[in-house]
Structures are given as C-alpha cells and as structure tokens.
Amino acid sequence: MRSLHSYASYALIPSDGSRKGRCVLKDPLFKQIAKALQCDIANHPEWVRLPGEGELADQFGVGTSTIKRALQELVEADIIVRSPGKGTFVRERVSATGMIGPRDPVKREDRLVGVVLPGVNDPFAMGLLQGIITALHQEGWQALVGLTEDRQELEAEVIATMRRRGVDGLLVFPAEGEMYNDEILRLKVDRVPFILIDRDLPGVAVPCVSANHRQVAEEATRFLIEQNHQSVAFIAISSQYPWSTSSVVQRIEGFRQVMEPRVGDTADYIWTRDIIETPSTGWVGWLAARLSQGGVSAALCNSIGDVALLMKALAMLNVSCPAQFSLVGFDYGLCPEAVAGAYWVDQHVSAIGATAAEYLRMMLDGNAVEKAITVPAELKRIASAGVDATEVTARVHPDASVI
C-alpha cells in the first residue's frame, strides 16, 4: 500500500505567522498539523495510507495525543478515514452533488459480474440473488456467485478469486459487522466498478443500494405506538455485531428518533446481543424473562431470526401474537413462522438486487452514480403464513456459476 511521504519539512509556525511555508498556520498546534496534512493530502491519490501516529509524532516533534486530535479534525472534515488495526487513509473525494465517478467504460458486451453474498440460506439473500440474476440475464451477462458464510476473511478470498477470474464488476453484500476489508479497499484503489448492497461501509465512498433503514424504522415504530402500545422494544439479538453493521445501526437510529421524545433514555428498550453475556437459558429464555417483567407489549424485530426468537419466547409465556402482542419484523412475511395478522417490513429485496445490477451497469458504461441509492420499503399486514425459502431455490441458481 502506498503511503504519504515524510512531513519533516513542515515547520510549525508561531502564532504571529512570521515564518513562511507551504501553508500559513496560526492555529493551535493540532490544527496546524491538521492543515499541514491536509495541504499534502490534496496532492496525493485517494486511499493512500498515512504514516502511523508514532511516526507522525516524531516527524512533527509533538506527542501522539496532539497527532490524534489533528487526525480527528481530518476525520470530521471527511478528508481521511481511520480503521482500527488497519491504518489511516486519504478518503475518496466525492463531488458536491454526491455523485461517484464517472469511470472509463467497460466495453465488453458479454460481461461477467461477480456477486458476493454471505449465503443463500435465508429469504433476504435469496430474494437479492433472484433480482440480481434476473436483471443480469436480461442484459445477456453472466454471474459468478461467491458465498462468504458472513466471514470477512472468506469474503476477501472470494473477491480476490473473482478478480483473478476476470470479472468486469462486482455486487457485494458485505459480511455482518464489517467496517473495513483490505480487498474492498483494493477495489477502490484499482478503480474496479462495484456496488455495495444493504450494508454500507463507513468512510468508503462506494455506491450502496438498500432500503431506507432509518426512515422505515421510524415509520414502523410510530405505527406500533399508534396501536396504543406505550412501550415498544427494538430487538436485534440474532445479530452478532449490531453496533457495527450499518443497516442495524440505522434502524436503531430510526427507532430512537421516535421513542426518545416519549421515554427519554431508550437503553432499556433496545435489546441487542451486547447488552448481556450469552445466558445459560439461551436467548429465548432471556427474552421470555425480560418480557415477563411487563411493560413492553410490542416490538420492532431487526430480522427474521429475531422474530423466530421472540415468537418462541412469547409461546413460553402463553402470549399470543398478534392478539396480545404486536410486532413488526423486517422481512417477517417471508418467514415460515409468519403469523396471519402480524405486520412486516417488505424491503422488496428482489428490487434491491435488480437496482444494484442496474447501477453497476451504469458504472460499467462509464456513468457517475449516487452514493446512497434507496429502494422504497412498505409496511404490510400478513394475510397468511409466510413462504418457505426453499420454494424459491430452484428459481435462483440455474443462471449463475458458484465458487
């Protein structure tokens, strides 16, 4: 990875500005250093790695605490992005319109697109893949599908393998909890066209296609309150990394936006795996114990997995849904355990997949695209039991090669 050069040539300037240099610096020490770094960064490519804190401290002759403050200034100004354990990088420069690109067009008519997914064992991923394959098939393109098992290290291997296979572009549904991946960063550095799906990566200016997670969580929470539920919980127990998965964080933000004016601190209403060590009773037992304390009579569930846990906990308490307990579940209507009369957020996952394929086509054609691309979601009432995911398997795989 390329790095910026030494900063030893940058003299820190007294407050009277008497010394002249490449930048006129009259601010506090950390601001002077931030401006010096910014001046040099402007002349370097995106995603170049900066020296470490210790090296910068030696070059500027200051302590690491001063360097930390200087780097934080640049982070807040969207000039750099920091990734723990990985380094500090020059952030991609996004235009004032929020558009990314354009890039040189890929002229191959018979294009090969890499599709990177955590798996195809749940309705959400299968719906995405169905939408992607249908859209690519209409273009006459081929798909190479790689499954990561929701593991970042395997995801890196899959992306590297796809690049060796000569894919023209990629559609990537990042692993859960992912904040950074070397192979994804290399895609940026090498200007390979790719689109993220559902989960954005902080600080990486890459187009991402998803539902508007925050907005739909606000609407779902508001809906439950309008059903005369004073206390609503947000449940994300089945997610191992709720606070580092962008879609979950955005949903929690939407939930808080509605609940905080009503209850103040929402900590007692947000039930995520990190709030307690894995209990000996299991998560179903923990949920049942929590619900038995009373107060909460409705929940917004982050995933189908959370719906399944909640339904089992309610059954332990002989509480029926939706007669005695109301819930809204993301993609719950696709779940075999869906209960007639309950509500769910239909993210139109096939449309998300097709939209991602369409925007990748635009990138391959050399067009600029937006950073955030949202597909409208809908709150729906379940009329009958959900669809078993295995019923759509045969419609997904025939047009795709799998690695």
N, C-alpha and C positions, 0 to 999 in steps of 0.2 A: 504494500500500500504506500503510495507516495505521501510525503509529509512536507509541511511548510519548512522554509529554511530557518536558520538561527535568527533570533531577534536581538543579538548582542549589539547591533548597530543602532538600536533605538535608545537614545538618551532621554531620561525622564526630565522634563522641563520645569524650572521653577515657576511659582505662581505668577511672577511678573511677565512670563513669556519671553524673557530676554534671549534665550537660546533658540536658534532656528533649526528646524529639522524637516522631515517629510510631512509631519503633522504638527500643528500648533496645539499644544496641550497645556491647559491651565487648570484642569480639574483635580479633584483628589486623586491619589496615587492609583487606585484601582481603575478609575475612569480613564486616566492617562494610558494605562496599559491596555484597557479595552479598546480605546481609539487607535492605539498603535497596531494592535492585532487586526482591527477592522480595516485599517488602511492597507495592510499587507494582504489580507484575505481577498480584498477587491481585485487583486491582480492574479489570483490563483483559481484553478478549476474547482468546480463543485466536488464535494466528497473527498477532498484532500484531507489527510489526517493532520491535526495539530500536534506539536510536541506535548509530552505529559506535563502535569502540574509542577513536578520537581524540576524538570528541565527548564521550563519557563521561569520558575522562580530563580534559578541560577543565572539565567540569561539577563533577567531584568534586575537582579540583585535585591529581590524582595522575598518576603515569606510566602509560603503556599496559601495562607489564608487570604492574602491580597490577590493572588492569582485566581483563587476560587471565586472571589467577588467579581473580578474582571470577566471571567468566563461566564458567570451567571448573567452579567449585563448583556453579553452577546447572545446567550440563550433566549433571554426575554425579548431581545430585538429580532429574533428569528434569523440570526446570522449563522449560528452554529447549532449543532445538536450533539448532546453528550449521551453516551451509552455506557453504563457501569460495566467495567471489565473489558470494554472494547476500545474506548478512546473517544476523542472529541474530533468532530468533522465539520468541514465547511458545508453549510446547508445549501440545498438546491435553491437557485434564485427563481422564484415564481413571479410571473408578471403581475402587474397591478390589477389585471382583470381576473386573476385566479386561474388562468389557463396554463397548462403544461405543454411544452412543445413549441412549434412543430418539430418533427424529426424528418430525416431523409426517408422517403417512402420505400417500402419493401415491395419490389415489383413482381415477385413470383405470384402467378395466378393460382397454382396448386399449393397453397400454403399449409404448413404443418404447425399446429398450435399445441403447446404444452398446457395441460390442465392439472393443477396441483391441488389436491383435496386431502383433508385429514382422514377421510374414509368414505364409504358409501353405505354405512350400516344404520343410517338414520334418515328420516324423510326429508330433512332440510338439505343435506348434502346430495341426496338422490334427486331432489327437485332441481337443485342448481345444475347438476350434471345433465339432466334431461333438457333443460333450457339451453345450456351451452351446446350440447351435441346437435340439437335441432337447428340452432342458429348457424353453426359451422357447416352442417350438412347442406343447408340452403345455399351457402356460399361455394359449395363444392370443395371445402377444405377438409383436411384430416386432423384428428385429435390424437394426442399421445397423453394418456391419463396416468398420473403418478399418485400413489397414496402414501401419506406420511405418518399415519397412526397418531396424529396430533403430537408428534415429536419433532422438535426443532432440528435436531441433528440429522434425522432422516429426511426432513424437508430440504435441508441443504444438499444432501446427497441426490435427492430426486431432481432438484433444479440443475445441479451440475451435470447429471446424466442427460437431462433433456437438452442442455446446451450442446453436449457432445453429439447428440443425435441430430442437431441442426434445426431445432425449432425456430420459427420466424418470430414468435412472440409467446407470451405466457399469460395464463389466468391463474392467479394464486389465491387460494383461500387459506390464510395463514394459520399456523398452529395456535391452539389456545394459549393465552398468556404471553404471546410473542410480542416483544418490544423491539427486537433487532435480530438480524440474521446476516452473516457475512455474505452468503450467496445472493441475498436480495440486494445488499449494498453493491455487490459486484455488477448486478444487472443495471443498477443506476449508473455506476461509473462507466460501464461499457455501452451505455445507451441502448440497451435491449428493450424493445417495447413490451410492457407488461401492465396488467391491471390487477389490483387487489380486490377481493370480494368479501363483503360483510365486515371484515376486521381491518381497520386502518393501522398503520404503524406510525407512532408519534415521531415527528421530525423528518419523515421521509416523504418528500413531495411526489407522491405517486397517485394517479387516479384510483379512486376506490368506489365501487358500486355497492350500495347497501340500501336497506330501508332507513328511514329517518328514525333511528332508535330512540333518541331523546323525545322527539315530538310524539311518537306513538305511545311511549311510556307515560307521558303526561296525560294523553287522552284516555288511556286505559285506566289510570289511577283516578282521574276525575270521574270517569264513568262509574267505577265501583263506589266512590263517595256518593254519587247521585242516587245509588241504590240503597241509601240510608245506612251505609257502613261507616261508622265513625273512625274505626281503626283498621287500616289496611297494611299488610306486610308485603315486602318485596323479598322473594325467595330465590337465591342463587346458590343452593347447597351443592348441586351436582357439578358446578364449575370449580375446577381446582385452582384457577387463577383469576378470580372475579375482578380484582382491582388492577390487573394488568392486561385485561382483554378489552379492547376499545368498545366493542358493542355492549358489553355488560356495564362498563363504566358509564356510557351514555344513557343507558336505560335507568341506572341508579340516579343519574343527574335529573332525568325527567321525573322520576318518582319523587325525589326530594323537592323539586320545584313546586309540586302540588301539595305535598304533605307538610313541609316546614311551616307554612303560614297557619296550619291547623294545630300541629302538635309541638312545634319548636324543634328540639333536637330529635332527629329521626333515627338515631343509633339503635334504639330498641325495636325498630320496625324494619330494619334491613338485616335479613338473615342470610349470611354468607358463610362459606366453609371456614374462613379465617377467624370467625368470632369465638370458636371453641375447638379444642383438640377433638379429633375423631372420637366420639363417645363409645363406650363399651356396648351401649344399646343399639348402636348404628344410627344412621341419620334419620331413619323412620321413627325410631324410638325417641330420639331427641326432639324431632318435630312434634310428635304426639305430646311429649311432656311440656313443650313450650305452648302448644295450643291449649292444653288443659288448664293453663293459668288464667285463661279467659282474656277478654278484651278484643283480640283480633278475630274478626268474623269474615274477612275477605283477604285475598292475596293476589298479587301480580307475580306470576312464575316466569323466570327467565328462560326456561327451556322445557322441552318435553320431559327430560329427566327429572326436573324439579316438580312437574305436575304429577308424575308417577309416584315420587316420594310423598308428596302431600296427600294424594288420594289414599295411599296405604295408611298414613298417619290418621287421617280422618276416619277411615274404616276401623282402626283400633279404638277410636273414641265413640264409635257408633254415630258419627255425624255424617249426614247425607249431603251430597253436593248434586245440584245447586240449591236444594230446598233449604238447608240450614247454613251453608257456607258458600260464598260466591268466589269464583276465581276467574282470572283471565290468564291464559297461558300463551306464550309465544309459540306458534305452530302446533298448539294443542289439538286443533281439529284434524291433524294428520296422524294423530296417535291412536293406536288400537284401544287405549283405555279412555278415550274421549267419552264424556257423558252428555247425552242429549240435554239441551237447555243451558249448558255452560257456555262460556264465551272464550274466544281465542283471537289472537292477532294473526291474521293472514298476511304474511310478508310477500306473497306472490313470488315464491322462490324461483320458479321457472322463469319468470320475467326478469328477475335479478340476473340469472345466468345468461339469458339471451341479451340483456342490456350490456353486460360485461363483454360478451363476444362482439357486439356491435361497436362498442367504444374501442376495443382492441383493433377492429378493422379500420376505424378512423385513424388510429395511431400508425398502423402499418401503411396506410395510404399517405402518411406524412402530415396529417392534420393535428392541430392543437386540441386538447380536450380539457375539461374541467377537473379540478382536484377532487371534489366531492360530487358524486352522482347518486341521487336518491331515487328509489322506486317507491311510489306510494303504497302504504300498508293499510289494511282495513280491519276494523273490529267487527267480528261476526259472531252470531249465535249458532251453536252446533245443533243441527236438526236431527242427526242420528250419529251412531258410533263412528269413530274415526276409521281411516283407511289403513290397512296393514301395509307397511313399507315394502314388504316382499312382493306385493302385487305389481309394483311398477318396475321391478328389477329388469325384467326382460325387455322393457322399452328403453333402457338406458345404455346397455353395453354393446350392442351389435355394431355400432358405427365407430367405436373407439378402440385403439390399441392401449393396453395397460402394461405399465412397467412396475 
